[in-house]
């Protein structure tokens, strides 16, 4: 038939996904980003009739200016750190799985949007797509909402591709080994030996744990396995508290402020729950964390970067993504 639509040669798509970021380090861009992020029912589990007036009222009127200032502290020439690093990760994976695999990236909030990139992969001939939220530990507010957005986009497609999703990899030997190698490299470069290493994970409301979310337990297991690999126990803490609800404890800021009085004057801090450095690591930990620790009497402080697109991190990502592509890349 001469009017038959063109069908591209079948390909496989890999869509790596991270949380998201404003388009610019100014209040209007941050306001747009926060409006989308904080309207997600997976993120804020308060009935919309109660929450939206609060969000559209005081929060979106006051918080964007404060957050924009924080973003400006870490903004790069090529954009926000999270956006730039996620692009670099996708670029580093571009040729990792052969010519029949297209690797792309998306953000759950902001741009590039998950729906947009799924459409692009489908248009490029991908009839099988692996959606890979880069969250080592599973949480409904991170992994699940990324998958929700992907499946919502698929709901609008007449001809859907086959879909797989990346499981959490909080205890994967390749992940633990990559963290170990990265941290040991970072420690070697320091001009001091830390008295303690703090592993800071993003916080979640205590209610998420009470409702059965596995995030807290998976963070704890990551820290235990990493401590065993490094041969030293890690101090586990949770950062980025928001609102009045009770959050996972101990809090990172309180932990750092209390350490000098306990004789811990030299500290290194790592963020094993983040696949790429972002506002929460570069501003909250590396800048504000340092300030609070030193003000409390600490003498030496170091933030050790996330895996990002470094050699150890990319080797790990290639390994776990290749495993999830098995049966698609080779005969089952």
LINJOSUL-V441501 format. One line per field, one symbol per residue. ss: DSSP state (2 for helix, 1 for strand, 0 for the rest). Layout:
ss = ???
//
This chain:
ss = 00000000001111111111000000222222222220000000000222222222222222222222222222010010222222222222000000001111111110001222222222200111111110000002222222222222220000000111100000002222222222222222000000011111110012222200002222222222222222000011111000000010001222222222220001111100000000222222222222222220000111100000002222222222222220000000
//
